[in-house]
Amino acid sequence: MYVLLSYIGISILILMSNILDTYGSLNIFKQPWDPLEKKYGFFPESLRLHMLGEAKKMFNFGFENYMEHAFPMDELNPIQCKGRGPDYANPSNININDILGDYCLTLVDSLDTLAIMGNATRFKEAVELVVRSVSFDKDNVVQVFEVNIRVLGSLISAHLLMMDPEKPFGDLKPDWYDGELLHLAHDLASRLLPAFEKSTTGIPYPRVNLQKGLPKMLFTETCTAGAGSLVLEFGILSRLLGDPVYEGYARRANKALWNSRAENTGLLGNVIDVQSGKWTGRLSGLGAGLDSFYEYLLKSYIMFGEDDDFQMFNESYHIIKQYMRRGIGGLDRWRPHCNKGHGDHPLYVNVNMMNGAVQTSWIDSLQAAFAGVQLFDKDNYVNKHFSKFVFTTEGHIFPILLKFRTKSWDNPLLPLVQEEPPLSIVDARPLNSTMASCDAVDAERSYFLPIKSHYFMQISDILGVDEY
């Protein structure tokens, strides 16, 4: 199922649930309900607007305090109220050093959020600060996946939003801007390439030194999501630059992972050795270590229209249904159909990639992304035109453009900048209803979120997942 938003959406969903718990017993739901609204409830307009304002205040509070107390360091330590960067005293502290690289991380990561929230003035100021302050010529070891989704993705997203001729979020482009963020993205992606170039399997090493290439302390194990969630950012960069190298390496990594599937089941594991291509972690699931690999197969197809991406996602979806889908009424009597059998509707458990046997019956928080969540600011341009955008796994936003469906290196006469109308999700091949291995869920069980049911029906119609 297509994921509109992952981690940010999960937080919003939790916030919405807490609000419903708080306000559910109060007489604040004034307008008429449809059957699903009566059963599950929803945000009344007054509460939605109030919480929208609260969400903006929370973001602004965090961002402004980072700028006051932490900038130009990577993030704000809220306990000590000061900035934090790489842990130079303990290079093995990968919890910190995998992403904090002394490049103003929070500022860069916040660019497209400032734009989408309509703060064009603050966005322009932030872009100027990034251009003046950020350098990737640092003797720091960082994780390829984290830097890709958080830093590279944000730079590309902000550049595309500024260059959008329709200016859906206002006039974001400073008068002096001449592609500086794209140049930074190009520089950063080039510094990540040693992770791919030195690999004999095609699977990238998990970490690089931004200044020196592969680090001396070389880790050879990487997770499937980390190695296989790069095509969206690398692909768009390649097509903006007219350089196939970045997309080529990312697609080579995906193919290497795909070709390493277990012969008996077709499942992937969660940890693989870059040098040998052997699986060192054989747990297969939809949570940490695997989640965004499946997400990016579908999103890459939507963005680029490559049949290989769709075929890999389609086959993965069938296999996931076959091996991971289990009823929670008891693992020994799981229901073959959503509306038949005992117990509640199924969940997706973790299994052994070699034989499909259940390995754990719990799920982690990252697996929640598989079901998809939605923003609740219905007046925002993104939500009014949600079929024109794709969110990355980190929540950065990319417009779905026709120029990303072509490769300039296949046609040297094709201009890099094409003024064609945007595509939308509906231009992508719909997900075939035969992908679902169960009967259609009845309406009251299909839309279990605190949002009006007709919004879900619109999403289901557009994405072709009405028989999930």
Secondary structure, 3 states (H helix, E strand, C coil): CCCCCCHHHHHHHHHHHHHHHHHCCCCCCCCCCCHHHHHHCCCCHHHHHHHHHHHHHHHHHHHHHHHHHCCCCCEEECCCCEEECCCCCCCCCHHHHCCCCCCCHHHHHCHHHHHHCCCHHHHHHHHHHHHHHCCCCCCCEEEHHHHHHHHHHHHHHHHHHHHCCCCCCCCCCCCCCCCHHHHHHHHHHHHHCHHHHCCCCCCCCCEEECCCECCCCCCCEEEHHHHHCCHHHHHHHHHHHCCCHHHHHHHHHHHHHHCCCCCCCCCCCCEEECCCCCEEECEECCCCCCHHHHHHHHHHHHHHCCHHHHHHHHHHHHHHHHHCEECCCCHHHCCCCCCCCCCCCCEECEEECCCCCEEECCCCHHHHHHHCCCCCCCCCHHHHCHHHEEECCCCCEEECEHHHHCCCCCCCCCCCCCCCCECCHHHCCCCCHHHCCCCCCCHHHHCCCCCCHHHHHHHHHHHCCCCC
